[in-house]
């Protein structure tokens, strides 16, 4: 069966850092009468636009994947990974340097604010313009017009040129047009982040119903919760290359591992008193190092901290997050009524706890150190990771466990008596 989207060996190269040569003067152009008018115009353009000393930047390199009909695929990656470039090529806005992309079906796209509408035309005129571009007849657009207006919630501004719209108004109308003019493939960038929370949810519900009716969706989001909830498949990009494709949970796990390698250090300017988290060790409470735990395992974590200057009443804490970036739980010295009187030189801070029966999956650990004035000396995220397994098969074999069981499994005492 032919896929809705097929991308094969797609690459896009930009030239950056060059300086433009000065344009030719009028006398030089007029004096060149020996060549045809076309040659003169072409050479003038080439001479004024030619760049010297440029460097090549590959926004995409040898990207290949397929999206079957009816799938919702999330394009995932850090800033600069090539996500938006990929969507622009799929939307026929940017030409690839090599390779190709096939879209089978009528295409609707919503990229950055300002794309797809004529700013001089009114909201109503842009609705008809976009419909005609998609190949729809006027009577077909007429049949969808009221539905588009109702969804966008900008009825009173339909006769106003869209250049006077706020970014939120623009996105409302643009998404309504893209989603309602009967596309078969819908491409959406992170632009939905412009709208308010209520409208975002409205758009996501529309995407879900669109896919449920057999439509194909390809969209970018930096929100792993949204991506996990609405996508069935994922494509992980890193420096313009695909590093993982497949089921969305698998791709999100790979993204989490990839992000771990590029841990973000957020430190304040506390001068010589800044704290340094040297190492984090995780294992079982018996002392054996391990990064795979049962759902109710007793865990030991050791944090090695080094300070240049002694710190009185220091606070140390950890936060455990799931693959969606949601915080599962925290542990901190002050929450346990434990006081570190003084951190001096190199110290090892240990904590033991029983896991709160988290749903099996990959988890990451953030670590923070604060001084006696509650100033964050260092916050490292993520600094370590571990896997929770259901070794006793208490959860049986259930796909999509977070949605079925929630995030925490609560032990309970059960009994039955005759009513």
C-alpha positions as a printed NumPy array, in Angstrom:
array([[  0.   ,   0.   ,   0.   ],
       [  1.368,   3.41 ,  -0.99 ],
       [  2.294,   5.628,   2.011],
       [  0.832,   9.114,   2.416],
       [  4.335,  10.599,   2.817],
       [  7.546,   9.152,   1.432],
       [ 10.901,  10.865,   2.028],
       [ 14.003,   9.426,   0.349],
       [ 17.614,  10.559,   0.89 ],
       [ 16.436,  14.114,   1.481],
       [ 19.149,  16.734,   2.014],
       [ 19.124,  20.513,   2.259],
       [ 22.274,  22.629,   2.205],
       [ 22.509,  26.349,   2.935],
       [ 25.486,  28.58 ,   2.277],
       [ 26.358,  30.838,   5.179],
       [ 28.981,  33.369,   6.162],
       [ 29.757,  34.733,   2.699],
       [ 30.21 ,  38.328,   1.647],
       [ 28.457,  39.612,  -1.434],
       [ 30.588,  41.05 ,  -4.2  ],
       [ 29.756,  44.647,  -5.09 ],
       [ 27.254,  45.007,  -7.927],
       [ 28.334,  46.186, -11.363],
       [ 27.824,  49.873, -12.106],
       [ 25.449,  51.216, -14.749],
       [ 28.235,  52.112, -17.233],
       [ 29.594,  48.545, -17.186],
       [ 26.16 ,  47.08 , -17.842],
       [ 25.253,  49.481, -20.663],
       [ 28.677,  49.095, -22.287],
       [ 28.26 ,  45.356, -22.658],
       [ 26.275,  45.46 , -25.9  ],
       [ 27.844,  42.404, -27.456],
       [ 25.611,  40.002, -25.589],
       [ 21.891,  39.393, -25.654],
       [ 19.573,  41.122, -23.243],
       [ 18.973,  37.847, -21.417],
       [ 22.7  ,  37.235, -20.934],
       [ 23.148,  40.726, -19.539],
       [ 20.3  ,  40.352, -17.055],
       [ 21.485,  36.915, -15.944],
       [ 25.081,  38.077, -15.509],
       [ 23.938,  41.159, -13.583],
       [ 21.957,  38.989, -11.202],
       [ 24.812,  36.532, -10.818],
       [ 27.4  ,  39.234, -10.192],
       [ 25.303,  41.077,  -7.625],
       [ 24.236,  37.955,  -5.734],
       [ 27.374,  35.817,  -5.994],
       [ 28.849,  35.031,  -2.658],
       [ 32.494,  34.394,  -1.809],
       [ 33.981,  32.624,   1.155],
       [ 30.755,  30.801,   1.993],
       [ 30.466,  27.749,   4.219],
       [ 28.05 ,  24.894,   3.728],
       [ 25.495,  24.151,   6.419],
       [ 23.507,  20.94 ,   5.989],
       [ 20.15 ,  21.485,   7.654],
       [ 19.115,  17.986,   6.529],
       [ 21.302,  15.101,   5.397],
       [ 20.122,  11.812,   3.845],
       [ 16.743,  11.772,   5.62 ],
       [ 14.462,   8.86 ,   4.677],
       [ 11.17 ,   7.693,   6.208],
       [  7.579,   6.837,   5.32 ],
       [  4.263,   7.741,   6.933],
       [  1.309,   5.416,   6.236],
       [ -2.21 ,   6.73 ,   5.707],
       [ -4.039,   7.639,   8.91 ],
       [ -0.902,   8.023,  11.057],
       [  0.006,  11.004,  13.244],
       [  3.784,  11.37 ,  13.21 ],
       [  5.706,  13.723,  15.496],
       [  8.983,  15.258,  14.299],
       [ 11.153,  15.504,  17.41 ],
       [ 14.538,  17.056,  18.11 ],
       [ 16.409,  19.892,  19.74 ],
       [ 16.432,  23.421,  18.293],
       [ 18.4  ,  23.434,  15.052],
       [ 17.887,  19.721,  14.396],
       [ 16.19 ,  20.39 ,  11.031],
       [ 12.53 ,  19.878,  11.96 ],
       [ 11.126,  23.075,  10.466],
       [ 13.258,  22.717,   7.343],
       [ 11.806,  19.253,   6.818],
       [  8.235,  20.53 ,   7.12 ],
       [  8.943,  23.402,   4.712],
       [ 10.208,  20.951,   2.115],
       [  7.166,  18.723,   2.629],
       [  4.977,  21.828,   2.205],
       [  6.74 ,  22.733,  -1.079],
       [  7.973,  26.029,   0.34 ],
       [ 11.682,  25.114,   0.205],
       [ 13.383,  23.008,  -2.463],
       [ 15.705,  20.226,  -1.316],
       [ 19.347,  20.18 ,  -2.39 ],
       [ 19.086,  16.48 ,  -3.174],
       [ 16.715,  13.598,  -2.641],
       [ 12.973,  13.914,  -2.753],
       [  9.689,  13.877,  -0.858],
       [  6.356,  12.585,  -2.124],
       [  2.975,  13.614,  -0.728],
       [  0.053,  11.507,  -1.882],
       [ -3.15 ,  13.436,  -1.334],
       [ -4.345,  17.016,  -0.957],
       [ -1.968,  18.916,   1.338],
       [ -2.815,  21.443,   4.047],
       [ -0.005,  23.063,   6.029],
       [  0.379,  25.504,   8.897],
       [  3.934,  26.64 ,   9.473],
       [  5.293,  29.827,  11.05 ],
       [  3.04 ,  32.848,  11.407],
       [  2.991,  34.729,   8.116],
       [  3.148,  31.72 ,   5.815],
       [  0.309,  30.928,   3.443],
       [ -1.815,  34.093,   3.674],
       [ -1.682,  37.263,   1.631],
       [ -1.37 ,  40.002,   4.285],
       [ -3.159,  42.575,   2.113],
       [ -6.293,  40.419,   1.755],
       [ -9.043,  40.129,   4.341],
       [ -9.706,  37.012,   6.376],
       [-12.606,  36.042,   4.092],
       [-10.553,  36.564,   0.941],
       [ -7.721,  34.438,   2.293],
       [-10.114,  31.592,   3.037],
       [-11.173,  31.517,  -0.623],
       [ -7.595,  32.011,  -1.821],
       [ -6.332,  29.013,   0.15 ],
       [ -9.247,  26.893,  -0.983],
       [ -8.562,  27.66 ,  -4.632],
       [ -4.866,  26.85 ,  -4.165],
       [ -5.946,  23.451,  -2.839],
       [ -8.001,  22.948,  -5.995],
       [-11.423,  23.402,  -4.418],
       [-14.345,  24.939,  -6.263],
       [-16.113,  28.018,  -4.852],
       [-19.216,  26.034,  -3.912],
       [-17.025,  23.606,  -1.94 ],
       [-15.442,  26.489,  -0.034],
       [-18.882,  28.031,   0.53 ],
       [-19.995,  24.792,   2.175],
       [-17.048,  24.939,   4.609],
       [-16.975,  28.69 ,   5.183],
       [-19.237,  28.907,   8.251],
       [-17.466,  25.969,   9.884],
       [-14.079,  27.619,   9.376],
       [-15.283,  30.924,  10.808],
       [-16.885,  29.276,  13.834],
       [-13.736,  27.294,  14.592],
       [-11.415,  30.299,  14.228],
       [-13.516,  32.574,  16.479],
       [-12.515,  35.674,  14.463],
       [-15.879,  36.349,  12.817],
       [-15.957,  40.076,  13.594],
       [-12.576,  40.582,  11.873],
       [-13.268,  38.681,   8.639],
       [-13.387,  41.897,   6.596],
       [-10.09 ,  43.165,   8.057],
       [ -6.769,  42.597,   6.221],
       [ -4.901,  39.838,   8.022],
       [ -1.794,  42.055,   8.309],
       [ -3.693,  43.768,  11.132],
       [ -4.342,  40.496,  12.995],
       [ -2.513,  39.615,  16.161],
       [ -0.371,  36.464,  15.981],
       [ -3.022,  34.582,  17.949],
       [ -5.829,  35.65 ,  15.584],
       [ -3.712,  34.749,  12.583],
       [ -3.002,  31.258,  13.887],
       [ -6.67 ,  30.682,  14.706],
       [ -7.762,  31.458,  11.16 ],
       [ -4.775,  29.735,   9.535],
       [ -5.343,  26.485,  11.414],
       [ -9.088,  26.589,  10.761],
       [ -8.437,  26.989,   7.042],
       [ -5.742,  24.284,   6.928],
       [ -7.828,  21.756,   8.864],
       [-11.255,  22.334,   7.297],
       [-10.573,  22.678,   3.57 ],
       [-10.578,  18.9  ,   3.199],
       [ -6.838,  18.115,   3.101],
       [ -5.738,  14.492,   3.151],
       [ -2.326,  15.298,   4.631],
       [ -1.95 ,  17.99 ,   7.314],
       [  1.444,  19.479,   8.242],
       [  1.665,  21.598,  11.397],
       [  4.714,  23.286,  12.936],
       [  5.21 ,  24.491,  16.516],
       [  3.146,  27.556,  15.55 ],
       [  0.271,  26.213,  17.683],
       [  2.231,  27.412,  20.721],
       [  1.129,  30.962,  19.805],
       [ -2.51 ,  30.313,  20.674],
       [ -4.029,  30.198,  24.136],
       [ -4.39 ,  26.894,  25.992],
       [ -8.061,  26.489,  25.14 ],
       [ -7.505,  26.959,  21.428],
       [ -4.475,  24.657,  21.462],
       [ -6.639,  21.909,  22.92 ],
       [ -9.288,  22.618,  20.293],
       [ -6.673,  22.24 ,  17.55 ],
       [ -5.307,  19.017,  19.027],
       [ -8.802,  17.558,  19.222],
       [ -9.276,  18.49 ,  15.564],
       [ -5.995,  16.788,  14.649],
       [ -7.103,  13.68 ,  16.518],
       [-10.495,  13.557,  14.785],
       [ -8.851,  14.287,  11.428],
       [ -6.516,  11.314,  11.876],
       [ -9.398,   9.171,  13.118],
       [-11.193,   9.848,   9.836],
       [ -8.212,   8.52 ,   7.875],
       [ -6.171,  11.724,   7.49 ],
       [ -2.392,  11.818,   7.881],
       [ -0.722,  14.369,  10.173],
       [  2.919,  15.385,  10.454],
       [  3.709,  17.943,  13.149],
       [  6.481,  19.408,  15.26 ],
       [  6.108,  19.987,  18.976],
       [  8.623,  20.532,  21.759],
       [  6.039,  19.307,  24.252],
       [  6.653,  15.573,  24.866],
       [  3.312,  15.22 ,  26.659],
       [  1.403,  16.407,  23.587],
       [  3.599,  14.335,  21.291],
       [  3.046,  11.159,  23.292],
       [ -0.687,  11.704,  23.617],
       [ -1.518,  12.507,  20.001],
       [  1.191,  10.849,  17.895],
       [  1.377,   7.192,  16.929],
       [  4.829,   7.359,  15.359],
       [  7.878,   9.58 ,  15.727],
       [ 10.968,  10.713,  13.828],
       [ 13.934,  11.907,  15.898],
       [ 16.285,  14.346,  14.159],
       [ 19.713,  15.309,  15.396],
       [ 21.958,  17.71 ,  13.446],
       [ 19.877,  17.147,  10.328],
       [ 20.02 ,  13.346,  10.418],
       [ 17.531,  10.73 ,  11.567],
       [ 18.698,   8.879,  14.674],
       [ 15.474,   7.002,  15.45 ],
       [ 12.086,   6.271,  13.89 ],
       [  9.192,   4.077,  14.938],
       [  6.6  ,   3.925,  17.714],
       [  6.329,   7.254,  19.536],
       [  7.275,   5.858,  22.969],
       [ 10.455,   4.341,  21.519],
       [ 11.39 ,   7.624,  19.836],
       [ 10.713,   9.672,  22.983],
       [ 12.941,   7.314,  24.97 ],
       [ 15.701,   7.813,  22.404],
       [ 15.223,  11.588,  22.615],
       [ 15.544,  11.446,  26.39 ],
       [ 18.776,   9.465,  26.132],
       [ 20.082,  11.875,  23.488],
       [ 19.242,  14.876,  25.678],
       [ 21.047,  13.243,  28.587],
       [ 24.283,  13.365,  26.609],
       [ 23.908,  17.134,  26.288],
       [ 23.072,  17.873,  29.924],
       [ 22.213,  21.484,  30.571],
       [ 24.008,  23.154,  33.434],
       [ 22.23 ,  26.142,  34.928],
       [ 24.383,  27.968,  37.479],
       [ 24.001,  31.355,  39.098],
       [ 26.779,  33.904,  39.479],
       [ 27.593,  33.109,  43.096],
       [ 31.294,  33.818,  42.68 ],
       [ 33.727,  31.567,  44.513],
       [ 30.988,  29.814,  46.466],
       [ 29.555,  28.044,  43.432],
       [ 28.831,  24.35 ,  43.954],
       [ 30.035,  21.659,  41.587],
       [ 28.164,  18.379,  41.179],
       [ 31.006,  16.005,  40.365],
       [ 29.194,  12.685,  40.065],
       [ 25.9  ,  10.901,  40.668],
       [ 25.789,   7.181,  41.478],
       [ 22.568,   5.164,  41.434],
       [ 21.997,   1.593,  42.558],
       [ 20.17 ,  -0.699,  44.933],
       [ 20.112,   0.04 ,  48.658],
       [ 22.405,  -2.944,  49.294],
       [ 25.173,  -0.988,  47.556],
       [ 25.311,  -2.653,  44.134],
       [ 25.324,  -0.261,  41.202],
       [ 22.316,  -0.771,  38.946],
       [ 20.246,   1.261,  36.482],
       [ 17.346,  -1.212,  36.244],
       [ 14.917,  -1.404,  39.146],
       [ 11.741,  -3.246,  40.057],
       [  8.664,  -1.088,  40.526],
       [  9.002,  -1.089,  44.337],
       [ 12.79 ,  -1.33 ,  44.661],
       [ 14.795,   0.195,  47.528],
       [ 17.175,   2.677,  45.889],
       [ 20.456,   4.297,  46.946],
       [ 21.713,   7.479,  45.259],
       [ 25.102,   9.072,  45.999],
       [ 25.826,  12.648,  44.933],
       [ 29.399,  13.908,  45.013],
       [ 29.526,  17.673,  45.547],
       [ 32.57 ,  19.925,  45.663],
       [ 32.592,  23.532,  46.868],
       [ 35.365,  26.09 ,  46.817],
       [ 34.198,  27.797,  49.995],
       [ 32.332,  26.197,  52.94 ],
       [ 28.535,  26.523,  52.761],
       [ 26.401,  26.503,  55.89 ],
       [ 22.954,  24.86 ,  55.884],
       [ 23.249,  23.67 ,  52.278],
       [ 20.255,  21.996,  50.633],
       [ 20.467,  19.119,  48.173],
       [ 17.576,  17.664,  46.215],
       [ 16.673,  15.397,  43.328],
       [ 13.727,  15.306,  40.939],
       [ 12.688,  12.205,  39.001],
       [ 10.985,  12.734,  35.63 ],
       [  9.354,  10.329,  33.18 ],
       [  9.98 ,  10.241,  29.411],
       [  7.273,  12.853,  28.843],
       [  9.2  ,  15.355,  30.956],
       [  6.573,  15.162,  33.706],
       [  7.879,  15.288,  37.261],
       [  7.142,  12.008,  39.045],
       [  8.454,  12.886,  42.516],
       [ 11.117,  14.827,  44.398],
       [ 13.386,  14.178,  47.373],
       [ 15.166,  16.986,  49.206],
       [ 17.059,  17.352,  52.455],
       [ 14.74 ,  20.059,  53.778],
       [ 11.636,  18.001,  52.905],
       [ 13.031,  15.165,  55.036],
       [ 13.932,  17.506,  57.909],
       [ 17.594,  16.687,  57.357],
       [ 20.046,  19.542,  57.747],
       [ 23.517,  19.639,  56.252],
       [ 25.329,  21.857,  58.739],
       [ 28.242,  22.574,  56.461],
       [ 29.499,  21.532,  53.023],
       [ 33.289,  21.629,  52.935],
       [ 35.547,  20.683,  50.037],
       [ 34.444,  17.42 ,  48.466],
       [ 31.452,  15.702,  50.069],
       [ 29.241,  12.73 ,  49.249],
       [ 25.538,  13.157,  49.947],
       [ 23.558,   9.898,  50.046],
       [ 19.843,   9.219,  50.148],
       [ 17.869,   5.999,  50.377],
       [ 14.212,   5.572,  49.525],
       [ 11.736,   3.026,  48.22 ],
       [ 10.441,   3.718,  44.739],
       [  6.769,   4.773,  44.872],
       [  5.677,   1.967,  42.477],
       [  6.124,   3.958,  39.291],
       [  4.835,   2.625,  35.998],
       [  7.618,   0.742,  34.135],
       [  9.667,   2.856,  31.738],
       [ 12.671,   5.146,  31.464],
       [ 13.194,   7.859,  34.105],
       [ 15.744,  10.643,  34.488],
       [ 17.143,  12.383,  37.557],
       [ 17.779,  16.106,  38.019],
       [ 20.017,  17.25 ,  40.88 ],
       [ 20.161,  20.663,  42.52 ],
       [ 22.329,  22.237,  45.233],
       [ 21.347,  25.423,  47.074],
       [ 23.25 ,  27.496,  49.585],
       [ 22.095,  28.783,  52.966],
       [ 20.366,  31.752,  51.283],
       [ 18.303,  29.434,  49.031],
       [ 20.312,  30.484,  45.976],
       [ 20.613,  27.691,  43.404],
       [ 24.339,  26.997,  43.082],
       [ 23.887,  24.396,  40.413],
       [ 21.01 ,  22.591,  38.738],
       [ 21.887,  19.701,  36.416],
       [ 19.192,  18.205,  34.188],
       [ 19.248,  15.336,  33.464],
       [ 22.271,  13.956,  35.301],
       [ 21.38 ,  10.244,  35.4  ],
       [ 18.725,   7.822,  34.242],
       [ 17.317,   4.453,  35.217],
       [ 14.811,   1.931,  33.957],
       [ 11.914,   0.544,  35.967],
       [ 10.904,  -3.021,  35.11 ],
       [  7.93 ,  -5.102,  36.201],
       [  9.906,  -8.217,  37.083],
       [  6.98 ,  -9.931,  38.813],
       [  4.593,  -9.286,  35.898],
       [  2.075,  -7.616,  38.165],
       [  0.892,  -5.363,  35.354],
       [  0.524,  -8.247,  32.908],
       [  1.147,  -7.355,  29.249],
       [ -0.612,  -4.092,  28.627],
       [  0.377,  -1.708,  25.849],
       [  0.344,   2.017,  26.496],
       [  0.795,   1.45 ,  30.245],
       [  0.909,   5.142,  31.326],
       [ -2.554,   5.764,  29.911],
       [ -3.964,   2.571,  31.458],
       [ -2.331,   2.701,  34.885],
       [ -1.493,   6.388,  35.308],
       [  1.954,   7.315,  36.63 ],
       [  1.98 ,   5.692,  40.071],
       [  0.63 ,   2.327,  41.184],
       [ -0.906,   2.574,  44.654],
       [ -0.829,  -0.547,  46.857],
       [ -4.107,  -1.172,  48.632],
       [ -5.59 ,  -3.635,  51.107],
       [ -8.586,  -5.43 ,  49.595],
       [-11.256,  -7.491,  51.238],
       [-14.611,  -8.908,  50.317],
       [-17.622,  -9.522,  52.536],
       [-21.162, -10.642,  51.915],
       [-23.448,  -7.661,  51.278]])
